[in-house]
Every structure is written in structure tokens, then in C-alpha cells.
Amino acid sequence: MSKRRTHSPEFKARVAMEAISGRKTIQEIAADHAIHPIQVSQWKKQLLEGASELFTRGKKSKDKEGGQAKEAELFQQIGRLQMELEWLKKKSQLL
């Protein structure tokens, strides 16, 4: 019994791009890379379906980074305000 082969994402992308280009048939591409033609078709389909997400992910990750920076800034502000509140409570008890 043979082991299941795993392919890197780079290899899958290269094969799918080759299939999209249309220079060779899917059967020729599969024979060149020693994989099944159905696998080539699946990778091509995944690439075409996920292509629009490539551009939205970049925007989301930038928004996420900006959100994390904003969140860190707000936590710092909360910490400062809590320290000020404690100081004011101490000072008001002395009076």
C-alpha cells in the first residue's frame, strides 16, 4: 500500500496557474507532474474561487493590525485612568 503524498501550497498554486493559463490540457499537466487530472481540476477550481479573497484578506489583516494597535492604546489609557482614580481616592481620604 502506498503512502498518501502531500503537496506544498506553492506546488498546488503553480499547477493551478498552469491549468488556468490554458497552454496545456489538464491531462498533460497531470502527466507532467505525476498527479491525477481530477486533482488538477480541483486545485484550479479552488484557485478561481479563492482569488477574490486574496485581495480582501490583505485589507482585513491591515484593519486587524490597526485594531490591535488601537486596543493596546485603549488598555494603556484604562490603566492610567485607574491609577489616577486610586490616587484621587487616597487623597480624598486624607482630607
C-alpha positions in Angstrom: 0.0 0.0 0.0 1.4 3.4 -1.0 1.6 6.4 1.3 -0.6 9.4 0.5 1.5 12.2 -1.0 1.2 15.7 0.3 2.0 18.7 -1.9 3.1 22.2 -0.8 0.8 25.1 -1.3 3.4 26.6 -3.7 3.2 23.5 -5.9 -0.6 23.5 -5.9 -0.6 27.1 -6.9 1.9 26.6 -9.7 -0.1 23.6 -11.1 -3.4 25.5 -10.8 -1.9 28.6 -12.5 -0.6 26.3 -15.3 -4.1 24.9 -15.7 -5.7 28.3 -15.8 -3.2 29.5 -18.5 -4.6 27.0 -21.0 -1.3 26.3 -22.7 -1.6 22.6 -21.9 -4.6 20.4 -21.3 -5.3 19.2 -17.8 -4.3 15.7 -18.8 -0.9 16.9 -20.0 -0.3 18.9 -16.8 -1.3 15.9 -14.7 1.1 13.7 -16.6 4.0 16.2 -16.3 3.6 16.5 -12.5 2.6 12.8 -11.9 -0.8 13.7 -10.3 -4.3 12.7 -11.2 -6.2 15.0 -13.6 -9.1 15.4 -11.2 -6.7 16.8 -8.6 -5.5 19.4 -11.1 -9.1 20.4 -11.8 -9.9 20.7 -8.1 -6.8 22.9 -7.5 -7.8 25.1 -10.4 -11.4 25.4 -9.1 -10.1 26.3 -5.6 -7.8 29.0 -7.1 -10.5 30.5 -9.1 -13.0 30.5 -6.2 -10.4 31.9 -3.7 -8.9 34.5 -6.0 -11.2 37.3 -4.8 -10.3 36.5 -1.1 -6.7 37.3 -1.8 -7.4 40.9 -2.1 -9.9 41.2 0.8 -7.6 39.3 3.2 -4.9 41.9 2.9 -7.4 44.6 3.8 -8.7 42.7 6.7 -5.2 42.0 8.1 -4.3 45.7 7.9 -7.6 46.5 9.7 -6.9 43.8 12.2 -3.4 45.3 12.9 -4.8 48.7 13.2 -7.5 47.4 15.6 -4.9 45.7 17.7 -2.8 48.9 18.0 -6.0 50.9 18.9 -6.9 48.2 21.5 -3.4 48.4 23.1 -3.6 52.2 23.2 -7.0 51.9 24.9 -5.7 49.4 27.5 -2.9 51.9 28.3 -5.4 54.7 28.8 -7.6 52.5 31.1 -4.5 51.7 33.2 -3.6 55.4 33.5 -7.2 56.3 34.5 -7.3 53.5 37.1 -4.1 54.7 38.6 -5.4 58.3 38.7 -8.6 57.1 40.3 -6.8 55.3 43.0 -4.6 58.3 43.7 -7.6 60.6 43.9 -9.3 58.2 46.4 -6.3 58.2 48.6 -6.0 62.0 48.5 -9.7 62.5 49.2 -9.5 60.2 52.3 -6.7 62.4 53.7 -8.8 65.5 53.5 
